[in-house]
Amino acid sequence: MRIGVLGTGMVGQTIGTKLVSVGQEVKMGSRVKGNDKAIAWVQSAGTGAGEGTFADAAQFADEIVINATAGTASIDALSAAGSEHLAGKILVDISNPLDFSAGFPPLLSVCNDDSMGEQIQNAFPDTRVVKSLNTMNAKIMVEPSLVPGSHNAFVAGNDADAKRAVISLLESFGWPPKDIIDLGDITASRGVEMFLPLWLRLYGSFDRGSFNIAVMRG
Amino acid sequence: MRIGVLGTGMVGQTIGTKLVSVGQEVKMGSRVKGNDKAIAWVQSAGTGAGEGTFADAAQFADEIVINATAGTASIDALSAAGSEHLAGKILVDISNPLDFSAGFPPLLSVCNDDSMGEQIQNAFPDTRVVKSLNTMNAKIMVEPSLVPGSHNAFVAGNDADAKRAVISLLESFGWPPKDIIDLGDITASRGVEMFLPLWLRLYGSFDRGSFNIAVMRG
């Protein structure tokens, strides 16, 4: 597949590198073509990696675009990508609407009766948004075996076929299908985004991000 | 110990019954003495169980009071209990600020830059508030072995001695100390309360509440 990855930060780079390593062609998109971090990533990721604008990356994708931009910048980035280049495609939304403007810990810029996943789906109604992977750090997203034992990734979205495609993509990252929990429609983005304050406290308690949650059933 | 349990709902009854079964004396408090549910609970819980007003229950406690009222009613209930009866004591706050006024799923009446745990601590500065157990259903709170394997309870509060006392209480319920994670001060209430929307989606996906989360470290 040809996959567009929007965002040049840690999440975009980690996901992009993993996608290339499992045989996908990837174009990393950023505000401008020739972004320093994107160019450095292309050089390190090797064959199959390219870069361009947000619009270049979205247009390049045959089926799947990954939103790895900061949640507070996602609507702008996706608007720059262009609804015409996102229409009919699956958008995997990994973003978290973390607002650091008042320092640490960040607040959520949207929560409770709305979420970034919903705002994106509403802004791009012809795109099938699947919220996933935002509940853990980037290394674990693409290499779940870094955390021993069974632990969980979540998917949420309004389109069952799109969720199946994202589950297949997660399988290619090493996620056993049994460990991927379908939370229902895109409004479940509220739940996974509002998990972030607990994630941040756990990060503070452990002083590292190499953990994930497992939902244990009785 | 003599422990006051504020609230006659499922959480108050389940916690109260467990406390009696492990040898504590318990007074369940509600708005009025002689509440039907409180009387029925006293009859079923047996020796060591009593009931009265919120103030009676708080006054009865020698060290620990449990807030098992609905979060949206907690400040009123604690005000009725009386700051003079709560002063110097530990308040275990199990409440969740769930607002069902717009239907299901409920919203949080406070979140993001504040929490119910913090509001309670601020309203009762002479009481040592420890947020705990609000992240799971009542049966698992008092019988963690209902969920196989290791899974977690959290504590958060400003007073280290108070947290140690609550951890001891949880041990008496069957929680291994290694499974109790200290999240730091009372502002961590934001994290555990904002976990509820994810808990509610998991409840929806599984169609039952008999689950808990385990934090798995890599």
Interface residues (C-beta under 8 A of the other chain):
Chain A: L107 L108 C111 N112 D113 I140 L146 V147 P148 G149 H151 A156 I181 D182 L183 G184 A188 R190 G191 V192 M194 F195 P197 L198 W199 L200 R201 L202 G204 S205 F206 S210 F211 N212 I213 A214 V215 M216 R217 G218
Chain B: L107 L108 C111 N112 D113 I140 L146 V147 P148 G149 H151 A156 I181 D182 L183 G184 A188 R190 G191 V192 M194 F195 P197 L198 W199 L200 R201 L202 G204 S205 F206 S210 F211 N212 I213 A214 V215 M216 R217 G218
